[in-house]
Amino acid sequence: MAASLRIYLVGHKSSEERMHTFIQELQAINPKAEVIWTKAEVALLAETKRVCKVIKSKESCVDLLFLTTGHAPFGPRRETAKSLEIAQSLEYYSRILFVLYILPLLNKAEVSKVVSVLMGELEQKLNDSDDLDLKKPGNFNFIKAQT
């Protein structure tokens, strides 16, 4: 028998059509699953905070926070309106804020977990600790932005 569960699926507006297909697949597997699609540009930290406030207003606890947001920067460095490189904002700052804002709900769960998925086995050693933002010429590339 399938367990009832509620999933908040947060994604960029460009992924909305794919997510609706994914939601239908999830609900076919588990008809008791309630999947709530929320459009958000979580590279913008104010959007991350907004999404967390929505979740906190509707839930008394969270059992699992699964973070997979990412951006493959195949090209030059791109920044958010707040001058954060997009991949770094998604893969570090936004994730930290999700955990920070959802932590009170995680603490209320009987058992809770946070899973953060990044680059699998493609990480590399950071060679220039004086340029964590990868702003120096020649320092920004796909792999370094993910590390």
Phi and psi restraints in degrees (value plus and minus 20) as a CYANA .aco file:
   2 ALA   PHI     -94.6   -54.6
   2 ALA   PSI     122.6   162.6
   3 ALA   PHI    -107.1   -67.1
   3 ALA   PSI     126.2   166.2
   4 SER   PHI     -99.4   -59.4
   4 SER   PSI     121.7   161.7
   5 LEU   PHI    -174.9  -134.9
   5 LEU   PSI     138.9   178.9
   6 ARG   PHI    -141.7  -101.7
   6 ARG   PSI     109.7   149.7
   7 ILE   PHI    -141.7  -101.7
   7 ILE   PSI     109.0   149.0
   8 TYR   PHI    -119.0   -79.0
   8 TYR   PSI      92.5   132.5
   9 LEU   PHI    -123.8   -83.8
   9 LEU   PSI      93.2   133.2
  10 VAL   PHI    -129.7   -89.7
  10 VAL   PSI     111.1   151.1
  11 GLY   PHI    -180.1  -140.1
  11 GLY   PSI     147.9   187.9
  12 HIS   PHI     -89.3   -49.3
  12 HIS   PSI     129.1   169.1
  13 LYS   PHI     -77.8   -37.8
  13 LYS   PSI     -47.9    -7.9
  14 SER   PHI     -89.1   -49.1
  14 SER   PSI     -37.3     2.7
  15 SER   PHI    -119.5   -79.5
  15 SER   PSI     -15.6    24.4
  16 GLU   PHI     -78.8   -38.8
  16 GLU   PSI     -65.5   -25.5
  17 GLU   PHI     -83.0   -43.0
  17 GLU   PSI     -64.5   -24.5
  18 ARG   PHI     -83.2   -43.2
  18 ARG   PSI     -57.1   -17.1
  19 MET   PHI     -88.7   -48.7
  19 MET   PSI     -55.4   -15.4
  20 HIS   PHI     -84.0   -44.0
  20 HIS   PSI     -58.5   -18.5
  21 THR   PHI     -83.4   -43.4
  21 THR   PSI     -64.4   -24.4
  22 PHE   PHI     -81.6   -41.6
  22 PHE   PSI     -62.3   -22.3
  23 ILE   PHI     -81.9   -41.9
  23 ILE   PSI     -62.3   -22.3
  24 GLN   PHI     -81.7   -41.7
  24 GLN   PSI     -60.3   -20.3
  25 GLU   PHI     -83.8   -43.8
  25 GLU   PSI     -63.4   -23.4
  26 LEU   PHI     -80.8   -40.8
  26 LEU   PSI     -64.2   -24.2
  27 GLN   PHI     -91.5   -51.5
  27 GLN   PSI     -45.6    -5.6
  28 ALA   PHI     -89.3   -49.3
  28 ALA   PSI     -56.0   -16.0
  29 ILE   PHI     -92.9   -52.9
  29 ILE   PSI     -62.6   -22.6
  30 ASN   PHI    -155.5  -115.5
  30 ASN   PSI      74.9   114.9
  31 PRO   PHI     -81.3   -41.3
  31 PRO   PSI     -38.7     1.3
  32 LYS   PHI    -104.7   -64.7
  32 LYS   PSI     -25.4    14.6
  33 ALA   PHI     -94.9   -54.9
  33 ALA   PSI     109.7   149.7
  34 GLU   PHI    -124.6   -84.6
  34 GLU   PSI      95.9   135.9
  35 VAL   PHI    -132.4   -92.4
  35 VAL   PSI     101.6   141.6
  36 ILE   PHI    -128.4   -88.4
  36 ILE   PSI      90.9   130.9
  37 TRP   PHI    -102.0   -62.0
  37 TRP   PSI     109.5   149.5
  38 THR   PHI    -149.8  -109.8
  38 THR   PSI      97.5   137.5
  39 LYS   PHI     -98.6   -58.6
  39 LYS   PSI     111.4   151.4
  40 ALA   PHI    -182.2  -142.2
  40 ALA   PSI     124.8   164.8
  41 GLU   PHI    -119.6   -79.6
  41 GLU   PSI      63.3   103.3
  42 VAL   PHI     -95.0   -55.0
  42 VAL   PSI     -20.8    19.2
  43 ALA   PHI     -87.7   -47.7
  43 ALA   PSI     -43.2    -3.2
  44 LEU   PHI    -109.7   -69.7
  44 LEU   PSI      95.1   135.1
  45 LEU   PHI     -83.4   -43.4
  45 LEU   PSI     -48.4    -8.4
  46 ALA   PHI     -84.5   -44.5
  46 ALA   PSI     -53.2   -13.2
  47 GLU   PHI     -89.1   -49.1
  47 GLU   PSI     -59.1   -19.1
  48 THR   PHI     -79.2   -39.2
  48 THR   PSI     -66.6   -26.6
  49 LYS   PHI     -81.7   -41.7
  49 LYS   PSI     -61.9   -21.9
  50 ARG   PHI     -81.0   -41.0
  50 ARG   PSI     -66.4   -26.4
  51 VAL   PHI     -81.9   -41.9
  51 VAL   PSI     -63.0   -23.0
  52 CYS   PHI     -82.9   -42.9
  52 CYS   PSI     -59.0   -19.0
  53 LYS   PHI     -82.7   -42.7
  53 LYS   PSI     -59.4   -19.4
  54 VAL   PHI     -81.6   -41.6
  54 VAL   PSI     -68.2   -28.2
  55 ILE   PHI     -82.0   -42.0
  55 ILE   PSI     -65.3   -25.3
  56 LYS   PHI     -83.6   -43.6
  56 LYS   PSI     -49.9    -9.9
  57 SER   PHI     -95.2   -55.2
  57 SER   PSI     -38.3     1.7
  58 LYS   PHI    -130.5   -90.5
  58 LYS   PSI     -35.0     5.0
  59 GLU   PHI    -141.5  -101.5
  59 GLU   PSI     129.4   169.4
  60 SER   PHI    -117.7   -77.7
  60 SER   PSI     -41.2    -1.2
  61 CYS   PHI    -177.4  -137.4
  61 CYS   PSI     141.6   181.6
  62 VAL   PHI    -150.6  -110.6
  62 VAL   PSI     108.0   148.0
  63 ASP   PHI    -106.4   -66.4
  63 ASP   PSI     -56.9   -16.9
  64 LEU   PHI    -162.0  -122.0
  64 LEU   PSI     107.1   147.1
  65 LEU   PHI    -133.6   -93.6
  65 LEU   PSI      93.0   133.0
  66 PHE   PHI    -132.9   -92.9
  66 PHE   PSI      94.1   134.1
  67 LEU   PHI    -130.9   -90.9
  67 LEU   PSI      97.1   137.1
  68 THR   PHI    -151.8  -111.8
  68 THR   PSI     -14.1    25.9
  69 THR   PHI     -78.5   -38.5
  69 THR   PSI     122.4   162.4
  70 GLY   PHI    -183.1  -143.1
  70 GLY   PSI     153.5   193.5
  71 HIS   PHI    -172.9  -132.9
  71 HIS   PSI     106.4   146.4
  72 ALA   PHI    -115.5   -75.5
  72 ALA   PSI      82.8   122.8
  73 PRO   PHI    -100.7   -60.7
  73 PRO   PSI      57.7    97.7
  74 PHE   PHI    -104.1   -64.1
  74 PHE   PSI      59.5    99.5
  75 GLY   PHI     135.5   175.5
  75 GLY   PSI    -183.1  -143.1
  76 PRO   PHI     -90.7   -50.7
  76 PRO   PSI     145.8   185.8
  77 ARG   PHI     -79.9   -39.9
  77 ARG   PSI     112.1   152.1
  78 ARG   PHI    -144.7  -104.7
  78 ARG   PSI     117.8   157.8
  79 GLU   PHI    -136.8   -96.8
  79 GLU   PSI     136.1   176.1
  80 THR   PHI     -96.6   -56.6
  80 THR   PSI     155.6   195.6
  81 ALA   PHI     -81.5   -41.5
  81 ALA   PSI     -40.4    -0.4
  82 LYS   PHI    -118.0   -78.0
  82 LYS   PSI      -2.6    37.4
  83 SER   PHI      46.5    86.5
  83 SER   PSI       7.5    47.5
  84 LEU   PHI    -120.4   -80.4
  84 LEU   PSI     116.8   156.8
  85 GLU   PHI     -84.3   -44.3
  85 GLU   PSI     114.9   154.9
  86 ILE   PHI     -79.1   -39.1
  86 ILE   PSI     -68.0   -28.0
  87 ALA   PHI     -81.7   -41.7
  87 ALA   PSI     -63.1   -23.1
  88 GLN   PHI     -86.5   -46.5
  88 GLN   PSI     -57.4   -17.4
  89 SER   PHI     -82.9   -42.9
  89 SER   PSI     -64.4   -24.4
  90 LEU   PHI     -89.1   -49.1
  90 LEU   PSI     -61.6   -21.6
  91 GLU   PHI    -110.3   -70.3
  91 GLU   PSI     -32.4     7.6
  92 TYR   PHI    -148.0  -108.0
  92 TYR   PSI     -89.5   -49.5
  93 TYR   PHI     -80.4   -40.4
  93 TYR   PSI     -66.9   -26.9
  94 SER   PHI     -82.9   -42.9
  94 SER   PSI     -61.2   -21.2
  95 ARG   PHI     -84.3   -44.3
  95 ARG   PSI     -61.9   -21.9
  96 ILE   PHI     -81.2   -41.2
  96 ILE   PSI     -63.1   -23.1
  97 LEU   PHI     -85.9   -45.9
  97 LEU   PSI     -60.9   -20.9
  98 PHE   PHI     -76.1   -36.1
  98 PHE   PSI     -68.1   -28.1
  99 VAL   PHI     -84.2   -44.2
  99 VAL   PSI     -66.3   -26.3
 100 LEU   PHI     -78.1   -38.1
 100 LEU   PSI     -68.5   -28.5
 101 TYR   PHI     -95.1   -55.1
 101 TYR   PSI     -50.6   -10.6
 102 ILE   PHI    -111.0   -71.0
 102 ILE   PSI     -31.7     8.3
 103 LEU   PHI     -71.2   -31.2
 103 LEU   PSI     -63.1   -23.1
 104 PRO   PHI     -78.6   -38.6
 104 PRO   PSI     -55.5   -15.5
 105 LEU   PHI     -94.9   -54.9
 105 LEU   PSI     -55.2   -15.2
 106 LEU   PHI     -83.7   -43.7
 106 LEU   PSI     -60.5   -20.5
 107 ASN   PHI     -86.2   -46.2
 107 ASN   PSI     -44.0    -4.0
 108 LYS   PHI    -103.1   -63.1
 108 LYS   PSI     -35.1     4.9
 109 ALA   PHI     -95.9   -55.9
 109 ALA   PSI     129.6   169.6
 110 GLU   PHI     -79.7   -39.7
 110 GLU   PSI     -67.4   -27.4
 111 VAL   PHI    -157.0  -117.0
 111 VAL   PSI     108.5   148.5
 112 SER   PHI    -154.2  -114.2
 112 SER   PSI     135.6   175.6
 113 LYS   PHI    -163.5  -123.5
 113 LYS   PSI     131.7   171.7
 114 VAL   PHI    -141.2  -101.2
 114 VAL   PSI     106.6   146.6
 115 VAL   PHI    -138.4   -98.4
 115 VAL   PSI     105.1   145.1
 116 SER   PHI    -140.8  -100.8
 116 SER   PSI      96.2   136.2
 117 VAL   PHI    -124.5   -84.5
 117 VAL   PSI     103.5   143.5
 118 LEU   PHI    -132.7   -92.7
 118 LEU   PSI    -131.3   -91.3
 119 MET   PHI    -124.5   -84.5
 119 MET   PSI      -6.0    34.0
 120 GLY   PHI      43.2    83.2
 120 GLY   PSI    -138.5   -98.5
 121 GLU   PHI    -124.7   -84.7
 121 GLU   PSI      -3.2    36.8
 122 LEU   PHI    -116.8   -76.8
 122 LEU   PSI     -14.8    25.2
 123 GLU   PHI     -85.9   -45.9
 123 GLU   PSI     132.4   172.4
 124 GLN   PHI    -150.6  -110.6
 124 GLN   PSI     143.5   183.5
 125 LYS   PHI     -89.5   -49.5
 125 LYS   PSI     118.5   158.5
 126 LEU   PHI     -99.1   -59.1
 126 LEU   PSI      99.8   139.8
 127 ASN   PHI    -109.5   -69.5
 127 ASN   PSI     -43.8    -3.8
 128 ASP   PHI    -145.9  -105.9
 128 ASP   PSI      68.8   108.8
 129 SER   PHI     -91.1   -51.1
 129 SER   PSI     -28.1    11.9
 130 ASP   PHI    -105.9   -65.9
 130 ASP   PSI     -24.8    15.2
 131 ASP   PHI    -153.1  -113.1
 131 ASP   PSI      38.1    78.1
 132 LEU   PHI     -83.0   -43.0
 132 LEU   PSI     -46.2    -6.2
 133 ASP   PHI    -102.9   -62.9
 133 ASP   PSI     -24.2    15.8
 134 LEU   PHI      36.8    76.8
 134 LEU   PSI      21.9    61.9
 135 LYS   PHI    -111.8   -71.8
 135 LYS   PSI     -38.9     1.1
 136 LYS   PHI     -85.3   -45.3
 136 LYS   PSI     120.7   160.7
 137 PRO   PHI     -73.5   -33.5
 137 PRO   PSI     113.2   153.2
 138 GLY   PHI      63.6   103.6
 138 GLY   PSI     -27.5    12.5
 139 ASN   PHI    -106.4   -66.4
 139 ASN   PSI     -40.9    -0.9
 140 PHE   PHI    -111.1   -71.1
 140 PHE   PSI     106.7   146.7
 141 ASN   PHI    -174.9  -134.9
 141 ASN   PSI     154.4   194.4
 142 PHE   PHI     -74.5   -34.5
 142 PHE   PSI     -70.9   -30.9
 143 ILE   PHI     -88.9   -48.9
 143 ILE   PSI     -66.7   -26.7
 144 LYS   PHI     -81.9   -41.9
 144 LYS   PSI     -54.5   -14.5
 145 ALA   PHI     -87.3   -47.3
 145 ALA   PSI     -41.6    -1.6
 146 GLN   PHI    -115.5   -75.5
 146 GLN   PSI     -29.7    10.3
